[in-house]
């Protein structure tokens, strides 16, 4: 009975030592995982900060492009107005030339 008890004590001691060893390994693994978690949190914060910066840069680029587009539109509108004005001037010149031609024809007929 004593030998069996000693054997059980040794077996339990061995199991306790193995369990303590496993606990130490798990503590180390938890420590490593906590470090990785902190690194991931920092990386996540950095990515969010970059995303905010990227959004700010994108907004700036869009605003800049819109300003340039408005300038181009204003220039195009001015060009269209000038073209329309030029067309009116040409129409007026054509009418004057037609009138002059008709006057010349009438004068030629009278002679």
C-alpha distance (Angstrom), angle and dihedral (degrees) to the residues before:
residue distance angle dihedral
X1 . . .
X2 3.83 . .
X3 3.81 91.8 .
X4 3.77 91.3 48.7
X5 3.79 90.1 49.2
X6 3.81 90.9 49.6
X7 3.78 90.1 48.2
X8 3.83 90.5 50.4
X9 3.82 90.0 48.2
X10 3.81 90.7 51.0
X11 3.80 90.5 46.7
X12 3.80 91.3 49.3
X13 3.81 90.6 45.3
X14 3.79 89.7 52.8
X15 3.81 90.6 48.5
X16 3.79 90.9 48.5
X17 3.81 91.0 50.5
X18 3.81 90.5 49.0
X19 3.80 90.5 47.6
X20 3.82 91.0 49.2
X21 3.80 89.2 49.0
X22 3.80 90.2 50.6
X23 3.80 90.4 47.8
X24 3.83 90.1 53.1
X25 3.81 91.1 48.7
X26 3.80 90.5 48.9
X27 3.81 91.3 48.2
X28 3.80 89.6 52.4
X29 3.80 90.8 47.4
X30 3.83 90.4 49.1
X31 3.81 89.5 49.9
X32 3.82 90.9 51.1
X33 3.81 92.0 45.9
X34 3.81 91.0 49.5
X35 3.81 88.8 52.9
X36 3.79 90.4 49.9
X37 3.80 89.8 47.7
X38 3.80 91.1 52.9
X39 3.81 90.6 47.6
X40 3.79 89.8 50.1
X41 3.80 90.9 49.7
X42 3.80 91.2 51.4
X43 3.80 91.4 46.5
X44 3.81 90.0 48.6
X45 3.81 90.8 51.2
X46 3.81 90.3 49.1
X47 3.80 91.7 49.2
X48 3.79 90.8 50.1
X49 3.79 90.4 49.1
X50 3.82 90.2 50.1
X51 3.79 90.4 47.0
X52 3.79 89.6 53.4
X53 3.80 89.5 48.0
X54 3.80 90.6 47.8
X55 3.80 90.3 50.3
X56 3.79 89.9 49.7
X57 3.80 91.2 50.0
X58 3.78 90.5 46.6
X59 3.82 91.1 50.8
X60 3.81 90.2 49.4
X61 3.82 91.1 49.7
X62 3.80 91.7 48.4
X63 3.81 91.7 49.0
X64 3.81 90.5 48.2
X65 3.82 91.3 48.9
X66 3.81 90.9 48.4
X67 3.80 91.8 51.3
X68 3.79 90.6 51.0
X69 3.79 91.2 46.1
X70 3.82 90.4 52.6
X71 3.82 89.7 50.8
X72 3.80 90.6 50.1
X73 3.81 91.4 48.3
X74 3.80 91.3 49.7
X75 3.82 90.1 49.1
X76 3.80 91.1 48.1
X77 3.82 91.0 49.4
X78 3.80 89.8 51.0
X79 3.80 90.7 49.0
X80 3.81 90.8 49.3
X81 3.82 91.0 50.4
X82 3.81 90.5 48.7
X83 3.79 90.5 47.9
X84 3.81 91.4 49.5
X85 3.80 90.2 47.6
X86 3.82 90.2 49.3
X87 3.80 90.0 49.5
X88 3.83 89.8 51.9
X89 3.79 89.4 49.9
X90 3.79 91.1 50.0
X91 3.82 90.6 48.0
X92 3.82 89.3 51.5
X93 3.82 91.5 48.8
X94 3.83 89.7 48.4
X95 3.81 90.6 51.5
X96 3.81 91.0 48.3
X97 3.79 90.1 49.4
X98 3.81 90.8 48.6
X99 3.78 90.2 49.5
X100 3.79 90.8 47.8
X101 3.78 89.9 48.7
X102 3.83 91.4 50.2
X103 3.81 90.8 47.1
X104 3.82 89.2 50.8
X105 3.81 90.8 49.5
X106 3.80 92.0 49.2
X107 3.81 91.4 47.9
X108 3.80 90.1 47.7
X109 3.80 90.8 51.6
X110 3.78 91.3 49.2
X111 3.80 92.0 53.0
